[in-house]
Amino acid sequence: MPRTFIRVSVVLSLVVLAWLPLGADKPLFTQAFSTGEFKARRAKVMDAIGNGVAILAGATEPAAYTKFQQGKQFFYLSGVEVPRAILLIDGRTKTSTLFLPARNSASDRSEGPLLAPGDEAARLTGIEQVADRDTFDGVVKAVAAEGRSIYFPFRSESLGAAAPDRISNHERAVAADPWDGRASKDAVFREKLRVAAPRSEILNLDPFVDRMRMIKSAEEIKIMRETTRLSSLAILESMKSAKPGMYEYEIEAIADYIFKRHNAQGIGYYALVATGTNAFWPHYHAAQSRLEDGDMVLMDYAPDVSYYTTDVTRMFPANGTFSPRQREMYGIYLKLYQALMSSIRPGPAAESLANAHKKMIAIMETFPFTDPKIKEAAERFVAGYARPRNSFGHWLGMEAHDVAGANFDGVYLSGMMLTIEPALTIPDERIYIRLEDAILITATGYENLSGSLPMEMADIEKVMKEPGLSDLWKIGK
């Protein structure tokens, strides 16, 4: 190559580099919440544990080339996204200490800097002390010498699942497998605490934090609105794009694009895109079937936005038009579903459910059934609400099936978030109808955060006449 060409190329490259704007350094601490939010959460833990200390171990770096994901309880109380971080909350001194690995210059050069021990980390996080992780051992020994109680999360978040129901299933499967039986990182850490502090009682921190997570703060509600907005937008775009001949994975890909385009950090759970009889399996997620003319398509999918997710579901006809039978079955289901939703109030859930049951009985008396199978399915649906229940659906928050469980006393309070997701089925034909919305309990009733997403048949059919991303990208089969 001639020297003149090389010289000109270098000069041009320098000119271009000088012109390009320099991007801002990546934030070292979350921008989604204020430091005051995390400090208030830690203060509640301090009040709950009395003279004890709470210790939480953050997630470790992934072994593969995948993004780091912090444990939910750890993020909830610190906002810190650094692998192998440890948080100590002292109930006696009312202070917290964050233990971080020392700065790794090789990693910093490769991936960019992370929070490191020192005053800057204390300023950014609002945590009183940020120390080198190597000093944690000495602090634990000091706690042990006094025999103070240590609170630690017993629910493992390191077995590839974080939702309480998934964790329980995973742990049982691991324990039952004679060729597995491995302990989780959290269980190992807890055992090491027992050895290091033999005079200290190791107690479960989860019930305290779970109760806190049941009531959403204003900052949490803001994030929940955003993750629900993105879920709704993704499902809406999927409705517009769906056509007979497309595959379930193509519908999923459209939603993935929406999530990524709007800066979601990942997915809240695997996509449930089920066409035809695939929808009869409530958690079907293979996404390999083709949409056929006459199919109903179920879509249940949500992103992870700053460690929070939602849970929204819609069903729509693959060809854009409900058939007469689909219209009858979806029509009665929608009326019953709306009766449930309109009954949600703060206060005893059982009372609201009893009121919903009365509304559903009245609907059944006037609905113009023509198909005996649909009528029988609707009767079974309504009968299910004649039995005592204490909740409309599962909780929402940092997980699609969020924590609460035994902490819920049957009384809804303002700031709680839940779903309603009843199903209407004709088992012998493997027909399944289900909607799902993200509900915020308010002081006077409820707010449907996913209410902008069409559920009326006329609105769905109208939306499906609009061009979708598959039309613009020409990705339809």
N, C-alpha and C positions, 0 to 999 in steps of 0.2 A: 504494500500500500504506500503511495507517495507521501513524503513527509508533510508536504503542503496540505494535503487532505486531512492528515491527522491533526495538524495545527489548527485548521479551520474547525474541525469537528470538536476539538477540546474547547475552543473559544465559544462556539455556539452552545455547547453543553453548559458552560459556566454562565452564559447569559440566561439560558432557560432556568437553571437552578436559582439564579439570583432573582428571577421574576416570580418564581413559584412562591406562594405564601407558606410560611412555616406553620405547621399544625401545632396546636397547643399540646403540652404534655398531657398524657392520660391522667385522669384524676386518681389520686392515691386512696381516696375514701369515697364511699357511696355518695352520690348526688341526689338520691331519691328521698332521703329523710334527713331531718335536722339532727344535730348532735343532741339537742334537748329531748328529742323523742326517745333516743336510746337511753339517755340519762334517767328519764322518768321511768322507763321500764326497769332499769337496774335498781332504782330506788324502791320500787314495789317488791322486788326480790329481797332487798335488804330488810324491809319490814317483815317479810314472811319468814325469813330464816333466823331472826333473832340474833343470838350470839354466834351463830355458825358462819361458815363460809360456803359459797357456791363456787364450784369449779366446772368449767366447760372446756372441752378439747375440740378445737376446730378440725375441719376436714384436712386430709392430707392431699398432696399434689397427685394428679392422675398419673398412672404409669404410662399410659398411651399419650399420643399427641392430641389430646382433647382439652377442652376448656375446664378450668378449675371451677368447682361449684362448692360454695361454703355450706356447712350444715345449717339447717333452718333455725334451730334453737340458738345456735351461736350467732348467726346473723341477727336474729331478733333482738338479742341483748347487746350487740356491739356494733353491727354494721361493717365489721372488718372482713375483708376478703383476702386473707393471706394464709397460705397453707401452713399447717402445724402451729397455728396460734393457740394460745391458752388464755382463758379469761378467769380471773378470780374476783369474786364479789364478796366483800367483807361486811357482814351484817352488824358487827360491833363497831367498827370504825367508820362505817358508811362511806367507804371508798372502794374503788375498783383498781385492779392492776391487770394490764394486758402484757402478756409475754410473747414476744415476737422473735423469730429466728434472726440472727445477725445478717447484715446485708451481704448478699452473694453477688460479687462483682461480675462473675461469668454469666449468671442468670440475668442480671441487670442489662448487660450488653446484648444478650440474646433476645430477651422478651420485654425489656423495660423494667424500671425500678418498681419495687413494692414498698409498702410501709416497713420501716425498720425501727428498732428501739431508739428512743430519744424524745426530745422536747417537741419536735415537729409532729410526731405521731400523736403525742398527748394533745397538742393543740387541734389537730385535724379531727380526732375521734371524740374529744371531750372526756376521755378516760384519764383519771388523775395521775396514774403512773404507767409508763410503758417501758418495760424492762427487757433485757436479753432473756431469751427462753432458757438459756443455760442456768439462770439463777432460780428457776422455778423449784428445783429440787430443795434448795435451802429454805424457801418459803414454806413448802409442804412440811418439812421437818419441824419448823417453828410452830405451825398449826398442830402438828401431831404431838409436840411436847406439851401443849396445853390441853390435849384431849378434846378439842372443839369438834363439833359435828361438821361433817362435810356433805354438802348436797351436790349431787351429780345426776345428769339425765340418764335414766335407766333404759329409755327407749333408744334402740340403736338406729343411727342414721347412716351407717357405713356398710350396709349389706346390699346396697343398690336400690334401696327404697326409703322413702321418708314418710309417706302417709301411714298413719297408725295401723290401718287394716292391712296394708301391703307388708309392713314390717312384721306383723304377727304371723302372716302366712309364710313369709320368707324364713323367719326364724324356725318355725315348725318344720318346714321342708329341709332346712339345713340340719336340724337336730335329728330328723328321722332318716336321713341318708347315711347308711353305714360307711360310705366312701367319702363322706364330707365331715360334718360335725365341727367345722371350724368356728372359732370364736370371732365375734366382730371386734373391730378396733376399739369400740367403746367399752365392750366387756373386758378387754385386755387392760385398757386404761383404768377402769374401775378396780380391777384386781390389783393393779400396781399401787393404786391409792390405798387399798386395804393393807398391803404389805408395808408401805412407807409410813402409814399412820395407824398402827394397830390399836391405839387407844381411842381413836376417833370412830364414831358411828357414821357409816356411809348411808345416806338417806336419798330418796328419790326426789329430784328437783322437778320432774315433769308435771306433776299435778298443779304446782303453783304457776308455772309458765303457761300451761294449757288453759287455766282459768283466765289468765291475762289475755291470751290470744282470742278468746271467745268474743270479747268486746273490742271493736275496731275504733282506733283513734281517727281524728280528722285526716291525718297524714296517710294512714292506712287506707281509708275510704277513697282518697284521691287516687292511690295506686290501683285499688280494686276497680274504680271506674275506668281506668285506662286499660287494664287487662281485659275487662269485659267489653270495652269498645272495640278492641282489636279482635277479640273472639267473634263478636257480632259482625264486624266488617269482613272478616275472613269467610264466615258462613254466607254472608250476603253475596260476596263475589263468587263463591262456589255455586250458589243458586243460579246466578246469571250465566255461568259458564257451562253448567251441566247439560249434557245432551246424550241421547242414546248413542252408544258406540264408544263413548269415553270409558276410561277405566277409573276405578276408585282411587288409585294412586295419583292420577292426574288431578282429581279434585283436592286431594291432600296437598299436592304440590302448590296449588294456587294459594291455599291457606298458609303454607310455609313461607311463600313469598311475601304475603301480607305481613306476617309476623316479623320477618327479617327486615322488610322495608321500613317498618315503624320501630325498629330498634329493640324488639323483644330480645331478652338474653337467651331464650331457648323456648322449649315447649313445656307446658304444665303437665301434660300426660300424652300418651300416644294417641294418634288420631283414630277416632271411631267413624269411619266412612263406610257405610254398609248399604248396598243396593239390594232390593228384592228381599228374599228370605234370609239373606245374611244378617239383616237387622234383628232377627229373632234371637241371635246370640247377643246379649246386652253389651259385652265388651269385645266384640269382633273387631280385629284391627289388622287382618292380613292385607287388605286393600289390593287384591289382585283380580277382582271380578269386573266384568264389563257391565255398564249400565244398559239395560234393555228397555225398549219401548214398553210402557205400562208399569215399570218398576216405581216404587217409592224409595227414596234415598234418605237415609238417616245420616246426619253429620253432627258430631259431638267433639269439639276440639277447642283448645285454648292455649295461649302462650304463657310463658313465665316472664313477668315484668318485675324486676327488682325483687325476686324471690317470692312473689305473690302470683296466684293464678285464679282462675274462675272456672265455671262449668256451665256451658250453654249448649243446647241441642235444638235443632230444627229438622223437620222432615218435609220433603218436597217431591213432586213427581218428576221423574227423569225427563219426560217429554214436555214439561211445562204446563200440563193441564191435568187436573184431577179427573179421574174416571167417575161415573156415577156411584160405583160401590166405594171407591176411595173417598168420595165426597161425603157419603153417609157415615162411614166409620171415623174419618178425621173430624167430621162435623160434630158428632156426639162427643168424641173425645175432647175437642177444644172447649165445648161448653162446660163439661165437667172439670176440665183443667182450670178454666177461668173462675169457676165457682170456688175451687180450692184457693187459688191465688187471692181472690177478693176477700177471703175470710181471714187472712193473716193479720194479726194484731199483736202489739206488746201485751204481755200477760200470760195466763195459763194456756199453753198450746192445746191442751185437751179441749178447752172450751171453744177455741177457734175451729178445731177439727170437727167438733160436734155441730157447729153452725154450718160448716161447709157440707157436712153430710145431709143436713136438712135441705140446703139449696140443691144438692144433686138429686135428691128424691123428687123435688118439684120439677126439675129439668126432665127427668125420666118420664114423668107423667104426661108431658106435652110433646116430647120429641117424636117426629113422624117416622118411626122405623118402618122399613120395608124388608129388611134382611134379618131373619130370625137369629142367625149366628152373631150378627153385630149386636143385636139387642141382648142376647145371652152374655156376650163379652162385657157389655156395659153394665149389666146387672151384677156380674161378678166384681167388676171394678167398684161399684158403689157399695156393695156388701162388704168389701174390704175395709171401708171406712166406718162401718157400724161397730167394729171392734175397737176397744180403747187403744189410742196411740198417744205418744207424747211429743211427736215432732212431725213436721211436714216433709222434711228431707234432711240431707246431710249438710254439714257445715262447710263453709268456704273460708279461704284465707291463704296461708302460705302453701297449703295443699288443696287439691280439688276435693279430697275427703279430709277436711281439716280436723284438728284436735278438738275434743270436748268430752265425748263419751260419758263416763261416770260423773263428770263435773256438771253436767246439765241437770237442773232440778225440775225441768218441765215448764219453766217460765221464760218467755221471750222478753228480752230487754233491748232497748234502743242501742244500736251499734252492732248487734249480732248480724251475721250474714249466713244465709243458707240457700239451698236450692229446693225447688219442687220438681220431681221427675217421675210421676206415676206412669205406668205403662198399661195400655189396653191391648189384649192379645186374643188371637184365635189360634190356639196351639196346634190343632190338627192340620191347619194350612200354613203354619209357621208365619203368621201375620203379626206384626208388632208395631204399635204406634207409641211414640214417646216424644214429648217436648221437655225442655228444661230451661229454667231461667235463674238468674242470679238475683237474690232478694236481700235487700237491706231492711232490717227492722228499724222503724223510726219511732218517735215519741207518740205519734198518733195512728200509725198504721204500718205501711211498708212502701218501699220504692223498688220498682223493677229496673235494675241497672241495665238489663238487656232488652228493655221494652221497645227500643227502636227497631229491633230485628223483626221483620214481618212474621206473623203467625196466622193471620186470617187468610183463607184460601184465595180470595180475590186479590189480596195484596201480594201473595206469593206468585200467583200467575202473572200479575202485572210486572213484577220485578224480573221474572224469568224471560220476559220478552225483550229486556234490555241487553245490549252487547256486554259480554264478559271478557275477562282476560284471555280465555281460550280463543275467542274470536280475534282479538288483537294479535295474539301470538301464533295463531293458527296451529294450536297443539292438539286439537281434537282429532280423534281417530276417524 
